[in-house]
């Protein structure tokens, strides 16, 4: 697991306006990202979208990233995750798919922090932590 790259993704997601992060938004069509700064990355809907999308966009230091195929595979490789953790991070199956629209940036950041601390992805316990913190 590449801790430095996971921290980069976490920090970018934490700093985003809410409209620029969406776990249920990702285009599997060929997409070109323009990168002046991480906050200016664009996607067809105005957001790069999910964790895999942001990781893929951050993976290319040149600022241009053309995706033709499986973006999750690019993100998995750049984050140096095993396939189990990559799958759990990019497709939070412990949360109903119709509830992915309610995954906040803060929740995603907690999941990434948990991954950094434990080496495991856990969407459920980090969600419960949110509820108990209120």
Buried (B, 14 or more C-beta within 10 A) or exposed (E): EBEEBBEBBBBBBBEBEEEBBBBEBBBEEEBEBEBEEBEEBBBEEEBBBBBBBBBBBBBBEEEEBEBEEEBBBBBBBBBBBEEEBBBBBBBBEEBEEEEBEEBBBBBBBBBBBBBEEEEEBBBEBBBEEEEEEE
